[in-house]
Amino acid sequence: MSLRELAALTGLDRGYLSRIERGQVREPAVDRVLSIATALGVSPAAITHEETP
């Protein structure tokens, strides 16, 4: 999926998504992580590399 497609699905700015992808956003807001995970069809842990309790 391109950043353009992800931006359209999440309503987030492509530049912001690009910064997340490059690791330049240390702690993205939880609602944004959930939005991205939902758009990608994965769990939030799959994109944050954090274990779920």
The 8 nearest C-alpha neighbors of each residue, nearest first, counted from 0:
[[1, 4, 2, 5, 39, 3, 38, 6],
 [0, 2, 4, 3, 5, 6, 13, 7],
 [1, 3, 5, 4, 6, 13, 0, 16],
 [2, 4, 6, 1, 5, 7, 13, 0],
 [5, 3, 7, 1, 6, 2, 8, 0],
 [6, 4, 2, 8, 7, 3, 9, 1],
 [5, 7, 11, 3, 9, 10, 4, 8],
 [6, 8, 4, 5, 10, 9, 3, 11],
 [9, 7, 5, 6, 10, 38, 4, 11],
 [10, 8, 6, 11, 7, 34, 5, 35],
 [9, 11, 6, 7, 8, 12, 5, 34],
 [12, 10, 6, 9, 13, 16, 15, 7],
 [11, 13, 15, 14, 6, 16, 10, 7],
 [14, 12, 16, 15, 6, 2, 17, 3],
 [15, 13, 17, 12, 16, 18, 11, 19],
 [14, 16, 18, 12, 17, 13, 19, 11],
 [17, 15, 13, 19, 18, 14, 20, 12],
 [16, 18, 20, 14, 15, 19, 13, 21],
 [19, 17, 23, 15, 21, 20, 16, 24],
 [20, 18, 16, 24, 22, 17, 21, 23],
 [19, 21, 17, 18, 22, 16, 23, 24],
 [20, 22, 18, 19, 23, 17, 24, 16],
 [23, 21, 19, 20, 24, 18, 25, 17],
 [22, 24, 18, 21, 19, 25, 20, 17],
 [25, 23, 19, 22, 26, 18, 27, 21],
 [24, 26, 23, 27, 22, 19, 18, 28],
 [27, 25, 24, 28, 29, 19, 23, 47],
 [28, 26, 24, 29, 25, 32, 31, 19],
 [27, 29, 31, 30, 26, 32, 33, 24],
 [28, 30, 32, 31, 33, 27, 26, 34],
 [29, 31, 33, 32, 28, 34, 27, 35],
 [32, 30, 34, 28, 33, 29, 35, 27],
 [31, 33, 29, 35, 34, 30, 36, 43],
 [34, 32, 30, 36, 31, 35, 37, 43],
 [33, 35, 31, 37, 32, 36, 9, 30],
 [34, 36, 38, 32, 37, 33, 31, 39],
 [37, 35, 39, 33, 41, 43, 38, 34],
 [36, 38, 40, 34, 39, 35, 33, 41],
 [39, 37, 35, 36, 40, 34, 8, 9],
 [40, 38, 36, 37, 41, 35, 5, 0],
 [41, 39, 37, 38, 36, 42, 35, 43],
 [42, 40, 36, 39, 37, 45, 43, 46],
 [41, 43, 44, 45, 36, 40, 46, 37],
 [42, 44, 36, 45, 46, 33, 47, 32],
 [45, 43, 49, 47, 48, 42, 46, 50],
 [46, 44, 42, 43, 48, 47, 41, 49],
 [45, 47, 44, 43, 48, 36, 42, 41],
 [48, 46, 44, 49, 45, 43, 32, 50],
 [47, 49, 44, 45, 46, 50, 43, 51],
 [50, 48, 44, 47, 51, 45, 46, 43],
 [51, 49, 44, 52, 48, 47, 45, 43],
 [50, 52, 49, 44, 43, 48, 42, 45],
 [51, 50, 49, 44, 43, 48, 42, 45]]
